[in-house]
Amino acid sequence: MKKTVCIDWLSFTAHSSGIGIAPLLPEWEKHSSGQADTPRFGYRKALRYPSGMIVMFDGSTPSMGAHYIYSGRAIKTLDEELQDGGLSILAWHTHQAHKCTRIDLAVDVREDNAIMAKIEQMAIDHSWSGTAHTSTMVKSNDNKGSTVYVGSRTSERFVRIYDKAAQLGEEQDWVRIEGEIKGDSARAVARAIAQIGAQGLSNVAQSVITRVCNFPCQEWLSVFDGTPIEIGTPKVEEKQTEKWILGQVAMALAKFERQYPEKRILERLWIEVSDILGE
């Protein structure tokens, strides 16, 4: 079994100095231009930035401030550079004294082909302990697996467990166990993680999820055994290698070709690469 943890959704409300004033942007979007998006929640303006971050502002009253939303996709996009599972995003907004209105904490379990089936059956049998009183299981119509919902979506703490690999159409064992936290609980959870850091993300995620539901089976207990869970970050080796080839390698080749054209370095390099590829 391989398990990792990350933040999969974040939203914050920030105070604003007046109606119509554009909100403060985090450092990773300061030099970006936002595209108009559909405003919600009573706001009159919304901008979507290259990362996927959405900012809504210009509410009917100054007290509405601005509202920032980071979907799981936006956090993953930013994490290709930040590489900390969403902690830098959380830290920036916490430092600005922005109020967290929702935070989703996801524990990903890979290389375990039994955990989803066990949870499905135990949810049907109502075999768990915790604050949640109800569960619902939904089977998708397009063969993208199933989702188990534990607790009420309207409560401040709610858990969903689903086949992430099936959702993405991938052939692997990958189950996501995700706690959705809102309201006062979201603010408390965000503060705790910001104060403790990487260790706090693992500890808080385990605590939040098992408080809602704790399934008495070995597969579940192996995930939530209290030991630190590694932060899951996007694989960037391929991207970094490509950047190195198109940057430093290309520059070195061009410089060599300019200084020593008689060496025919580009022609010889292509011959070498073709030999390696068997072409």
PyMOL commands that set and color helices and strands:
alter all, ss='L'
color gray80, all
select helices_A, chain A and resi 27-29+62-64+72-82+87-95+115-124+164-168+183-196+198-212+218-223+237-259+261-263+265-277
alter helices_A, ss='H'
color red, helices_A
select strands_A, chain A and resi 2-14+35-36+43-48+54-59+66-70+99-110+135-139+146-150+157-163+174-182+230-231
alter strands_A, ss='S'
color yellow, strands_A
deselect
rebuild
show_as cartoon
